[in-house]
């Protein structure tokens, strides 16, 4: 009976998680969907792939939609025999994004049951973890793969902990299943960060087992972890093998070109550490608006600033110049954020209650939970220090230079996800220890009083002395003032003195807004810490005798804390009509679209692009040949909307092909350092546009786009009768600047020296006669041996070429293109994309699927037999095994 009751509590908890997720995402129940900027970009980049998949009912692994062409492995590719993805879909049964929120809760619930075998601690621990602000911020942005992967952190940790606690059967099943699920979520960076957390755990576990002479058990558990990971890797073989193969060719891989680069193997240090968390900013984990919250501030956030601006407008009276300055200031966005990052969508707030309990646990927890405490503390410290990036350069350099894979990841601030797992875990261990452990009442009361009093005291000092302790200024403030005064000086030098004083008043008002936000949230944190202290103190003094009331009250407070902060960054404004989400690139401004645009900024941005979308759509209908466009009306290389309609030389993706990024850096960045290499004008860029078959250039602006035909584009393919040999990658890319690419091909020496002699034939022709993203057919005719250059991106894996049915080697030409030597005569040339890595992965996945079924069925059967034999039951009452 008791066991049935506990199962009901577990079932009730799961239903509770689903309800919380749906309540938070309530608009989905009324026919709305979440609108996510990154997912809109994904739709643009994936449209060609999705169209051909629908037409052919086959998976498409290459698309020419953006950046001239690239594999689809990181833009939504699908794989055969993907059983683990099917399991994931069953688990995520709620509508998006409620499914991710549910997964955050329920995943930690499994970890809580594993540790404590008591539903109430598992439930409250789930709240501690799941309401972290970072998770909701990245959901709002559309970083679905990231939050998806993070949500599988806790149940995977549960499986590994079970193995090291000698619960081999359930531990192996959980580790295999959730490692597979996490890898299919497809965010290797987040999985890598969990690896760091568990690496720290294994070190402490080894030390503990060494002391207790349990080394054989340690190696047995470690061996089972390895086996489980191997099966999980197999379950995702196509996905991972393709990604690994692709990664070597991306900006994360090794680069031969050294111009403008400080690191040729992986990402540059400056790029990796661009988003480095400030040391002071780390307190955002405890006080949400410590650094001013999001860098996108509202007028409500800037009440003092805009009030001062209105006051200045009245003060300057009817003076025309000064009124123009006031208007210019009103149109310039200012931010309450004063941290060190270039910008942020919000703080990595983990919760006042969680952080306080984490700190308390450092002093309170001891004994059998000691190894967990030191593990979680060490991993938290490592997370914070690495998140500081360039603000703790020594450690960052060590990891970038010597730790495998670390130099492949950007935005070091995201490594705080380690702390966002370890801090809630120690927090709930602290609650369990305080209530359940047979430690002395004196120790518990003493630690609670000292830590609580000290924490509240420090917070009170920060609240009272805020203005004297912190500057509340950022480097952006100084830059803004300097640039604005410079513009004023150019227009009216006599006004500089006056506006220096006025801008100082505006800066003071901005600081007042920041101080107000800081004090408001500091007071908020003080209140939550006091309530937490009061609950624990009342239980210790027997004012509250029921532990369930205390534990669930802490959970309720944490839920209230997280809910109210998260709604600042992810709320009903993030939901719009499903029709708009399903059609993010409209070509007509409907009444419905216009209506929603008036009340929602995300929809307004969609509506704003209607004229551009219509122009692109008309172009695609008018000209159905294969070509590319160069769209300058928006950020060419940071927007994939163009690719929804036509193939583009631009796009949006964090892991584009490395050689293509080199091309962008050299010929489209406008970097002043390039002058030393002879790149002083746009001739090189024009050459690049022509060889990429950029048939149209779009200029003007989004509201009034102008499409201009580029008459010098080379077309899909062309013949050349001359070869320009170069020695290395630097010479190869620089040669694009001053070579007549329609008459001469640039080849590396080792390629050029093995070619037959070629000659010019002005009558030769070559045309594209058939096109799909993965198969292109050309007809060629020439009276001399020549080289055909194709306006297709060279990728060394998977592409095959045949001439009249005979397979031939593809040459890399003009740094990024394909070329073939063509003998005189008439020929049919065929390019097909048949990646062997997919075929290999498919076989491995099929075998691994069978192993997963054996593991789950066999583990369930053996577990049942063991439970029956030992009369073991997975009830929620009883002491955990630490």
Beta strands, then each sheet from edge to edge (+ up, - down):
strand 1: 32-34
strand 2: 62-63
strand 3: 70-71
strand 4: 575-577
strand 5: 628-631
strand 6: 694-700
strand 7: 705-709
strand 8: 717-720
strand 9: 722-726
strand 10: 744-748
strand 11: 765-772
strand 12: 775-782
strand 13: 786-793
strand 14: 799-803
strand 15: 806-808
strand 16: 811-813
strand 17: 817-822
strand 18: 825-833
sheet 1: 1+ 4-
sheet 2: 2+ 3-
sheet 3: 5+ 6+ 7-
sheet 4: 8+ 13- 17+ 16-
sheet 5: 9+ 10+
sheet 6: 11+ 12- 18+ 14- 15+
end
